[in-house]
Amino acid sequence: MKNTENLRTELKSLADSLEEVLHNTENKSKAEIDKIRRKAEKALDDSRQKLSDVGGKIIHQTKEVAGRADDYVHENPWTGVGVGAVVGLILGILLAKR
């Protein structure tokens, strides 16, 4: 949950920086425009890095959960079969209603 909130904050910061670039370049000196541009580029680079980090963490967590589920099914095969049957039944009912 913390990663999601950090990502939202980072994306809002990026959006704010890009909005500043788009709306505040009128009547600005080249130096001021360059400063705003550098700020936007830094926000973009930071956002790309955070997205990459979060993506890596999500992949790791997904693999970990899948490994645990695989281990559980190997240790309790009939439970896995039962869960699979129930999920199949529910999906069948839902699809039949369409």
C-alpha positions in Angstrom: 0.0 0.0 0.0 2.9 2.3 0.8 4.4 1.8 -2.7 1.0 2.7 -4.3 0.8 5.9 -2.3 4.5 6.8 -3.1 3.8 6.1 -6.8 0.7 8.4 -6.7 2.7 11.1 -5.1 5.5 10.8 -7.7 3.1 10.8 -10.6 1.3 13.9 -9.2 4.7 15.6 -8.9 5.5 14.7 -12.5 2.1 16.0 -13.7 2.6 19.2 -11.8 6.0 19.8 -13.3 4.8 19.1 -16.8 1.8 21.4 -16.3 4.2 24.1 -15.1 6.3 23.6 -18.3 3.2 23.8 -20.5 1.5 26.8 -18.8 4.3 28.9 -17.4 6.6 29.4 -20.3 4.9 32.5 -21.6 6.8 35.7 -20.8 9.7 33.8 -19.2 13.4 34.2 -20.0 15.4 31.4 -21.5 17.1 30.8 -18.2 13.7 30.4 -16.4 12.4 28.1 -19.1 15.5 26.0 -18.9 15.1 25.8 -15.1 11.5 24.6 -15.4 12.5 22.2 -18.1 15.3 20.7 -16.0 12.8 20.3 -13.1 10.3 18.5 -15.4 13.1 16.2 -16.8 14.2 15.3 -13.2 10.6 14.5 -12.2 10.2 12.4 -15.3 13.5 10.5 -14.6 12.5 10.0 -11.0 9.1 8.7 -12.0 10.6 6.3 -14.5 12.9 4.9 -11.8 10.1 4.5 -9.3 7.9 2.8 -11.8 10.7 0.4 -12.6 11.3 -0.3 -8.9 7.6 -0.9 -8.2 7.3 -3.1 -11.3 10.2 -5.2 -10.1 8.7 -5.5 -6.6 5.3 -6.6 -8.1 7.0 -9.2 -10.3 8.9 -10.6 -7.2 5.8 -10.6 -5.0 3.7 -12.3 -7.8 6.4 -15.0 -8.2 6.5 -15.5 -4.5 2.7 -15.9 -4.1 2.6 -18.3 -7.1 5.4 -20.4 -5.6 3.5 -20.6 -2.3 0.3 -21.5 -4.1 2.2 -24.2 -6.1 3.7 -25.6 -2.9 0.2 -25.7 -1.2 -1.4 -27.5 -4.1 1.5 -30.1 -4.1 1.0 -30.6 -0.4 -2.8 -30.6 -0.5 -3.8 -31.9 -4.0 -7.4 -32.6 -3.3 -8.0 -29.2 -1.8 -6.5 -27.7 -5.0 -8.8 -29.9 -7.1 -11.8 -28.8 -5.0 -10.9 -25.1 -5.3 -10.4 -25.5 -9.0 -13.8 -27.2 -9.4 -15.6 -24.5 -7.4 -13.9 -21.7 -9.5 -14.9 -23.6 -12.7 -18.4 -24.0 -11.5 -18.8 -20.3 -10.6 -17.3 -19.2 -13.9 -19.6 -21.6 -15.8 -22.6 -20.2 -14.0 -21.5 -16.6 -14.7 -20.8 -17.3 -18.4 -24.1 -19.2 -18.8 -26.1 -16.2 -17.6 -24.6 -14.1 -20.4 
